[in-house]
Amino acid sequence: MNKLSSDLEDSSKFGLVLLGCLLFRLIPFRPPNFEPLLASGLPFAKRHGPLVAAVFSSASIAGLDIAMGKVGLWTLYTALAYGLIGFAAGSFFSTRPSAGALSYAAFSIPATLLYDAVTMLAFGMQFSVPMPLLVAGQIPFTLMHLAGNFLLCLALTPALERHFLDKRFIHGERLASKNFNLN
């Protein structure tokens, strides 16, 4: 497969997974904070590194707000916060080709806590919510978010990884010159 067709294939997969995240988040009556964003981005983070992972994460968050016509200041800070999580995931997993389901699930814990803390504080400042009320409301929100991310990283991330990663990468050869080369 030549570089152009390989880049197109990866771009198609990137777009398809982004669309899947958006559509999943539109499912009515799903449990709150049960969404595949983090779990879906980790295979891209592992294969393509921090910049692609940051773009995937930010685009997924902002894409829903844009699709729903509900863009606001929260779009900016949630997209930036998730972009940072994506960047961290890319930095961490792109150098660990043998990382698997347990590593993904373990990564989801600090990533979720950091994202929820940053967005909680930004939300509180934006809407002038008193800190005790903010924290009281955040606890069940974060517990649901942790459970969803942990379970999806255990189940969904390995399935997407099997579909999206080249076997040479899984066995340790970083495909730096292939696809989404940002160097």
C-alpha positions as CSV (number, residue, x, y, z in Angstrom):
1,M,0.0,0.0,0.0
2,N,1.5,3.4,-1.0
3,K,1.7,6.3,1.4
4,L,-1.2,8.2,-0.2
5,S,-3.7,5.3,0.0
6,S,-2.5,4.5,3.5
7,D,-3.0,8.2,4.6
8,L,-6.4,8.2,3.1
9,E,-7.3,4.9,4.8
10,D,-6.2,6.3,8.2
11,S,-8.0,9.6,7.6
12,S,-11.2,7.6,6.8
13,K,-10.8,5.6,10.0
14,F,-10.2,8.8,12.0
15,G,-13.4,10.3,10.5
16,L,-15.4,7.2,11.0
17,V,-14.5,6.9,14.6
18,L,-15.2,10.6,15.2
19,L,-18.6,10.1,13.6
20,G,-19.2,7.0,15.7
21,C,-18.4,9.0,18.9
22,L,-20.8,11.8,17.8
23,L,-23.7,9.4,17.0
24,F,-23.1,7.4,20.2
25,R,-23.4,10.5,22.3
26,L,-26.7,11.3,20.6
27,I,-28.3,8.0,21.8
28,P,-31.3,9.0,24.0
29,F,-31.6,7.5,27.5
30,R,-28.0,6.3,27.7
31,P,-26.4,6.5,31.1
32,P,-24.9,9.9,31.8
33,N,-21.2,10.3,31.1
34,F,-21.1,6.9,29.4
35,E,-19.5,7.9,26.1
36,P,-16.7,6.4,24.0
37,L,-14.6,9.5,23.5
38,L,-11.5,8.5,25.6
39,A,-11.7,4.8,24.7
40,S,-12.0,5.6,21.0
41,G,-9.1,8.0,20.9
42,L,-6.5,5.8,22.6
43,P,-5.8,3.6,19.5
44,F,-5.0,6.8,17.6
45,A,-2.9,8.1,20.5
46,K,-0.9,4.9,20.5
47,R,-0.3,4.8,16.8
48,H,0.0,8.4,15.8
49,G,1.2,10.2,18.9
50,P,0.2,13.3,20.9
51,L,-0.8,15.8,18.1
52,V,-3.2,13.5,16.4
53,A,-4.7,12.4,19.7
54,A,-5.1,16.0,20.8
55,V,-6.9,16.8,17.5
56,F,-9.1,13.7,17.8
57,S,-10.1,14.5,21.4
58,S,-10.8,18.2,20.8
59,A,-12.7,17.6,17.5
60,S,-14.9,15.0,19.2
61,I,-15.9,17.3,22.0
62,A,-16.4,20.4,19.8
63,G,-18.1,18.4,17.1
64,L,-21.0,17.5,19.3
65,D,-21.6,21.1,20.4
66,I,-21.4,22.2,16.8
67,A,-23.8,19.5,15.6
68,M,-26.3,20.3,18.3
69,G,-26.0,24.0,17.7
70,K,-25.0,24.6,21.4
71,V,-21.6,26.2,21.1
72,G,-20.5,28.3,24.0
73,L,-17.6,29.1,26.2
74,W,-17.9,25.5,27.6
75,T,-17.0,24.3,24.1
76,L,-13.7,26.0,24.3
77,Y,-12.6,24.8,27.7
78,T,-14.0,21.3,27.3
79,A,-12.3,20.9,23.9
80,L,-9.0,22.3,25.3
81,A,-9.2,20.0,28.4
82,Y,-9.9,16.9,26.3
83,G,-7.2,18.0,23.8
84,L,-4.7,18.0,26.7
85,I,-5.9,14.5,27.8
86,G,-5.4,13.3,24.2
87,F,-2.0,14.8,24.0
88,A,-1.0,13.1,27.3
89,A,-2.4,9.8,26.0
90,G,-0.4,10.2,22.8
91,S,2.8,11.0,24.7
92,F,2.2,8.0,27.0
93,F,1.0,5.3,24.7
94,S,2.9,6.0,21.5
95,T,6.1,4.8,23.3
96,R,4.4,1.7,24.8
97,P,3.4,-0.6,21.9
98,S,2.7,-3.5,24.3
99,A,0.1,-1.5,26.4
100,G,-3.2,-3.3,26.5
101,A,-6.7,-3.2,28.0
102,L,-5.5,-2.8,31.6
103,S,-3.1,0.0,30.8
104,Y,-5.9,1.8,28.9
105,A,-8.3,1.3,31.8
106,A,-5.7,2.5,34.3
107,F,-5.0,5.6,32.2
108,S,-8.7,6.4,32.2
109,I,-8.7,7.0,35.9
110,P,-6.3,10.0,36.2
111,A,-7.4,11.3,32.8
112,T,-11.1,11.4,33.9
113,L,-10.3,12.9,37.2
114,L,-8.1,15.6,35.6
115,Y,-10.7,16.4,32.9
116,D,-13.6,16.5,35.4
117,A,-11.6,18.7,37.8
118,V,-10.6,21.2,35.1
119,T,-14.0,21.4,33.6
120,M,-15.8,21.6,37.0
121,L,-13.7,24.6,37.9
122,A,-14.2,26.3,34.6
123,F,-17.9,25.6,34.7
124,G,-18.1,27.0,38.2
125,M,-16.3,30.2,37.3
126,Q,-18.4,30.6,34.1
127,F,-21.7,30.3,35.9
128,S,-20.7,31.6,39.4
129,V,-21.6,28.3,41.1
130,P,-20.5,28.2,44.8
131,M,-17.7,25.7,45.3
132,P,-19.5,23.4,47.9
133,L,-22.4,23.1,45.5
134,L,-20.1,22.5,42.6
135,V,-18.2,19.7,44.4
136,A,-21.4,18.1,45.6
137,G,-22.8,17.9,42.1
138,Q,-19.5,16.8,40.6
139,I,-19.1,13.7,42.8
140,P,-21.8,11.5,41.2
141,F,-21.0,13.0,37.8
142,T,-17.4,12.0,38.1
143,L,-18.2,8.5,39.5
144,M,-20.4,7.8,36.5
145,H,-17.7,9.2,34.2
146,L,-15.0,7.0,35.8
147,A,-17.1,3.9,35.5
148,G,-18.0,4.6,31.9
149,N,-14.4,5.4,30.8
150,F,-12.9,2.5,32.7
151,L,-15.3,-0.1,31.3
152,L,-15.1,1.3,27.7
153,C,-11.3,1.4,27.9
154,L,-11.3,-2.3,29.0
155,A,-13.7,-3.4,26.2
156,L,-13.8,-0.9,23.3
157,T,-10.2,0.3,23.1
158,P,-8.7,-3.2,22.5
159,A,-11.4,-3.9,19.8
160,L,-10.6,-0.6,18.0
161,E,-6.9,-1.2,18.4
162,R,-7.2,-4.6,16.7
163,H,-9.0,-3.0,13.8
164,F,-6.9,0.2,13.5
165,L,-3.3,-0.8,14.3
166,D,-0.9,-2.4,11.9
167,K,0.4,-5.7,13.3
168,R,4.0,-4.5,12.9
169,F,3.3,-1.7,15.4
170,I,1.6,-4.0,17.9
171,H,4.9,-6.1,17.8
172,G,7.0,-3.0,18.6
173,E,7.9,-1.3,15.3
174,R,6.7,2.3,15.4
175,L,5.4,3.3,12.0
176,A,6.7,6.9,12.3
177,S,7.0,7.4,8.5
178,K,3.5,6.2,7.9
179,N,0.2,8.0,8.2
180,F,-0.3,11.3,10.0
181,N,3.3,12.0,10.0
182,L,3.5,15.4,11.6
183,N,7.3,15.7,11.8
